[in-house]
């Protein structure tokens, strides 16, 4: 798959290199909800109870949907199918002829046969809120599923009990971007990254001196986990060759390309950012497959104002990524490498993103306040 996508990148480079800023398009519906992929399957966890929506052991129409603690199985796995109006049907993975829904006149959330006559009862509008979780509102009843203890029922209020975290069930690639040139080497995190991502069920790709174009495309098409471990600055992810020369950049906004250049020690001069790949040029929801993005380079979480205020963390989250994290300031390479290793160690042990951050901060001896985080920290990587 990586070779096929690399070929696509090469074609884009051939036709786009003369234009400076490039975007590799993905298929995204205009009414997609940020972070939710049509056709993907999810474990849907309640923020309040920390338990998952469950079919309650039966797929008979009208059986009450439960709130289950785990361990996870197909009984808690739901396929998201987007309707033309932007609402979604969540179908139990064990039988896609059903959908999570409601009975007319009842406030109980149930599994129902999915037919043309029940489509409103099994359809939900989703609203992504600031912490990366979602409210769900039933199309037929205009009420939200709430979870209290082990039960799930409908209510009109938007409370913590109505917030849901969507953990994608499918697992694809986990990419680590590290760099080795002259007296710089950030590839020391390879071993632990590869072991941890294998244990978590992903296909790890430790990539050295990759191009920005490849990374930009993989993030859209093949990746669930991304760890960038290299030099960076506010609004710009530089990718470098083994010579130390630039190999393209990922930038937060297309206006950067003609206003900023980067110093390259290997030639003792500034280099232009081109070819530059802008996050803001991506289609809505283009990064919805990204479960966790760690931008472990200096100031990737810092704002840059040219002419508006942007930062890489927020920009990627706004394009659908579920969680993005990066330093607000300049932080030493050793500290960022240590943080990266301890983060994936905790992920391997089944920790939530929130617990991975706390653990890595403790072991790397750095305050969590040094990082900007956007998105859902309740989900697990494993």
C-alpha positions in Angstrom: 0.0 0.0 0.0 2.8 2.4 0.8 4.4 1.8 -2.6 1.1 2.5 -4.4 0.5 5.7 -2.4 4.2 6.7 -3.1 3.5 6.4 -6.8 0.5 8.7 -6.4 2.7 11.3 -4.6 5.2 11.2 -7.5 2.5 11.9 -10.0 1.3 14.9 -7.9 4.8 16.2 -7.7 5.3 16.0 -11.4 2.2 18.1 -12.1 2.3 20.3 -9.1 5.9 21.2 -8.4 5.7 24.4 -10.5 2.8 25.8 -8.4 4.5 25.8 -5.0 1.6 24.9 -2.6 0.0 21.5 -3.2 -2.9 19.5 -1.9 -3.5 15.8 -2.6 -7.3 15.5 -2.5 -9.2 12.8 -0.8 -12.8 11.8 -1.1 -14.8 13.5 1.6 -18.5 14.3 1.6 -19.5 17.9 2.0 -21.8 16.9 4.9 -19.3 14.7 6.7 -19.0 15.2 10.4 -15.4 15.9 11.3 -13.7 12.7 12.5 -16.3 10.2 11.4 -15.6 8.1 8.3 -18.4 6.8 6.3 -18.1 3.0 6.2 -15.7 2.7 9.2 -16.6 0.9 12.4 -16.3 2.3 15.9 -16.5 1.3 19.6 -18.7 4.1 21.0 -17.8 4.9 24.6 -19.8 7.1 26.9 -17.7 9.9 28.5 -19.5 9.7 31.8 -19.6 6.0 32.4 -16.5 5.1 30.4 -18.6 2.1 29.0 -19.4 1.2 25.5 -22.6 0.9 23.5 -23.5 -2.8 23.4 -26.3 -4.8 21.6 -27.1 -6.4 24.9 -26.5 -10.0 23.7 -29.3 -10.1 21.1 -30.2 -8.7 17.7 -33.9 -9.2 18.0 -35.7 -6.0 16.9 -36.5 -3.9 19.8 -34.0 -5.3 22.2 -32.6 -2.6 24.6 -29.1 -1.3 23.8 -26.8 -1.7 26.8 -23.8 0.2 28.3 -20.9 -2.3 28.5 -17.6 -2.1 30.4 -15.6 -4.6 28.3 -13.6 -6.5 27.1 -14.5 -5.4 23.6 -16.0 -7.7 21.0 -18.3 -7.4 17.9 -21.2 -6.8 20.3 -19.8 -3.3 20.9 -18.7 -2.6 17.3 -20.8 -0.3 15.1 -20.5 0.5 11.4 -21.1 4.2 10.5 -23.1 4.7 7.4 -23.8 8.3 6.3 -27.1 9.3 4.9 -27.4 11.9 2.2 -28.7 14.5 4.7 -25.5 14.1 6.9 -27.1 11.9 9.6 -25.6 8.5 10.4 -26.9 5.0 10.9 -24.8 2.9 13.3 -25.2 -0.8 12.4 -24.1 -3.7 14.7 -21.0 -5.3 13.2 -22.5 -8.8 13.8 -25.5 -8.1 11.6 -25.6 -5.0 9.4 -29.3 -5.4 8.7 -30.0 -3.7 12.1 -29.3 -0.2 13.4 -29.1 1.5 16.8 -32.4 3.4 17.1 -35.5 4.1 19.0 -39.1 2.9 19.2 -41.9 5.3 18.5 -43.1 6.8 21.8 -40.3 5.3 23.9 -37.2 6.8 25.4 -35.3 3.5 25.3 -32.4 3.1 22.9 -32.8 -0.2 21.0 -31.5 -2.2 18.1 -34.0 -2.2 15.2 -34.2 -3.8 11.8 -32.8 -1.3 9.3 -35.5 -0.7 6.6 -36.8 2.2 4.5 -39.7 2.6 6.9 -37.4 2.8 10.0 -34.6 5.0 8.6 -35.5 8.0 10.7 -35.7 5.9 13.9 -32.2 4.5 13.3 -30.5 7.7 12.1 -28.6 10.1 14.3 -27.1 13.6 13.7 -23.7 14.1 15.3 -22.2 17.2 16.7 -18.5 17.3 17.5 -17.7 19.3 20.6 -14.5 21.0 21.9 -13.0 18.0 23.6 -13.4 15.7 20.5 -16.4 13.8 21.8 -19.8 13.9 20.2 -23.5 14.5 20.9 -25.9 12.2 19.0 -29.4 13.4 18.3 -32.0 10.9 16.9 -33.6 12.0 13.7 -37.1 10.8 14.5 -37.3 12.0 18.1 -34.7 14.9 18.3 -33.5 13.4 21.6 -29.9 12.4 22.7 -28.8 9.0 23.9 -27.6 9.3 27.6 -25.8 6.6 29.6 -26.2 6.2 33.3 -24.8 3.1 35.0 -25.5 0.3 32.5 -28.6 1.7 30.8 -28.9 3.9 27.7 -32.0 6.1 27.2 -33.1 9.3 25.4 -33.1 12.8 26.9 -33.4 16.3 25.5 -30.4 17.7 27.5 -26.8 18.1 26.4 -25.0 16.8 29.5 -21.8 14.7 30.2 -24.0 11.6 30.1 -24.8 12.4 26.4 -21.2 12.8 25.3 -19.7 9.9 23.3 -16.1 9.0 22.3 -15.7 7.2 18.9 -12.8 4.7 18.9 -12.2 3.4 15.4 -12.1 -0.4 15.3 -10.0 -0.9 12.1 -6.3 -0.5 12.5 -4.0 0.4 9.6 -0.5 2.1 9.6 1.5 3.8 12.3 4.2 6.1 10.8 7.2 7.5 12.6 9.0 10.3 10.8 12.6 10.7 12.0 15.6 12.3 10.5 19.3 11.5 10.3 21.8 14.0 8.8 25.2 15.5 9.7 25.2 15.7 13.5 21.5 15.2 14.0 19.7 11.9 14.6 16.1 11.5 16.0 15.8 7.8 15.0 16.5 6.6 18.5 12.8 6.2 19.1 12.4 3.6 16.3 12.7 0.4 18.4 10.2 1.2 21.1 7.8 2.7 18.5 7.9 -0.4 16.4 7.4 -2.8 19.3 4.6 -0.8 20.8 2.6 -0.2 17.6 3.0 -3.9 16.7 1.6 -4.8 20.1 -1.3 -2.4 19.6 -2.2 -4.1 16.3 -1.0 -1.5 13.7 1.5 -1.9 10.9 4.5 0.2 12.0 6.6 2.2 9.5 9.7 3.8 10.9 10.6 6.2 8.1 13.9 8.0 7.9 14.3 11.2 5.9 11.0 10.8 4.2 9.6 13.5 1.9 6.9 15.9 3.0 4.8 14.9 0.0 4.8 11.2 1.1 3.9 12.1 4.7 1.1 14.4 3.6 -0.5 11.7 1.5 -0.1 8.8 4.0 -1.8 10.9 6.6 -4.9 11.0 4.4 -5.0 7.5 3.0 -3.2 4.9 5.1 -2.4 6.2 8.6 -4.1 5.9 12.0 -1.0 6.9 14.1 1.6 9.6 13.2 4.6 10.5 15.2 6.8 13.3 13.8 10.2 13.5 15.6 12.4 16.2 14.2 13.2 19.9 14.1 10.3 22.1 13.5 9.0 25.6 14.0 5.6 27.3 14.5 3.4 26.4 11.6 6.0 24.4 9.6 7.0 20.7 9.6 10.3 20.5 7.7 11.3 17.2 6.1 15.0 16.7 5.4 17.2 14.5 3.2 20.3 12.6 4.5 22.3 15.6 3.2 20.4 17.9 5.5 18.7 19.7 2.6 15.0 20.3 2.7 12.8 17.6 1.2 9.6 19.6 1.3 7.5 21.0 4.1 4.0 20.6 5.6 2.7 24.0 6.5 -0.4 25.1 8.3 -1.5 27.7 5.8 -0.7 28.2 2.1 0.2 31.9 2.7 3.4 30.8 4.4 5.1 29.6 1.3 6.1 33.0 -0.1 6.7 34.7 3.3 9.0 32.3 5.1 12.2 30.4 4.5 14.2 28.0 6.6 17.9 28.0 7.5 19.8 24.9 6.3 23.1 24.4 8.1 24.4 22.0 5.4 24.7 24.9 2.9 24.8 27.8 5.3 21.8 29.5 3.7 18.1 29.8 3.8 15.9 27.5 1.6 12.4 28.1 0.3 9.6 25.9 1.8 8.7 24.4 -1.6 7.4 21.9 -2.3 5.0 22.9 0.4 1.8 21.0 1.4 -0.8 23.1 3.2 -3.1 21.7 5.9 -5.7 24.3 5.2 -5.8 23.2 1.5 -7.1 19.8 2.5 -10.8 18.9 2.0 -13.1 18.9 5.1 -12.6 15.7 7.1 -9.5 14.7 5.1 -7.7 13.5 8.2 -10.6 11.7 9.8 -8.6 8.4 9.9 -6.0 9.8 12.2 -6.6 8.5 15.7 -3.5 10.1 17.3 -0.9 12.6 15.9 2.2 13.5 17.9 4.1 16.5 16.4 7.2 16.2 18.5 9.2 19.1 17.1 9.7 22.6 18.6 6.7 24.9 18.7 4.4 22.8 16.6 1.6 23.8 19.0 2.5 27.5 18.9 0.6 30.1 17.0 1.9 32.0 14.0 0.1 35.0 12.7 0.5 35.6 8.9 -2.0 37.3 8.6 -4.4 35.2 10.7 -3.5 33.0 13.7 -2.8 29.3 12.9 -1.1 26.4 14.6 -0.4 22.9 13.2 -2.2 21.1 16.1 -5.5 22.9 15.7 -5.3 22.9 11.9 -5.0 19.1 11.8 -7.7 18.6 14.4 -10.0 20.9 12.3 -9.5 18.7 9.3 -10.9 15.6 11.2 -8.0 14.2 13.2 -9.2 12.8 16.5 -6.3 13.9 18.6 -3.3 16.1 17.9 -0.5 17.2 20.3 2.6 19.4 20.0 4.9 21.6 22.1 3.9 25.3 22.6 7.6 26.2 22.9 11.1 25.1 22.0 11.9 21.9 23.9 15.2 19.9 23.8 15.4 17.0 21.4 16.3 14.6 24.2 13.2 15.5 26.1 10.9 15.2 23.1 12.4 11.8 22.2 12.0 10.6 25.8 8.4 11.8 25.9 7.7 10.0 22.6 9.1 6.7 23.8 7.3 6.8 27.2 4.0 7.7 25.4 4.1 4.6 23.1 5.1 2.4 26.1 2.0 3.4 27.9 -0.1 3.0 24.8 1.2 -0.5 24.4 0.0 -1.3 27.9 -3.6 -0.2 27.0 -3.7 3.3 28.4 -6.0 6.0 27.2 -4.4 9.0 25.4 -4.9 11.0 28.6 -3.0 8.5 30.7 -0.2 8.2 28.0 0.4 11.9 28.2 0.5 11.9 32.0 2.9 9.0 32.1 5.2 10.4 29.4 5.3 13.8 31.1 6.2 12.2 34.4 9.0 10.0 32.9 10.4 12.7 30.7 10.2 15.3 33.5 8.2 17.9 31.6 5.0 19.6 32.5 1.8 18.9 30.5 1.4 22.7 30.3 4.2 22.8 27.7 2.0 21.1 25.1 -1.1 22.1 23.1 -3.6 19.2 22.9 -6.7 19.2 20.7 -9.2 16.4 20.6 -10.4 13.3 22.4 -8.0 12.0 25.1 -10.5 9.3 26.3 -9.9 6.8 23.5 -7.2 4.1 23.7 -4.6 3.5 21.0 -4.4 -0.3 21.6 
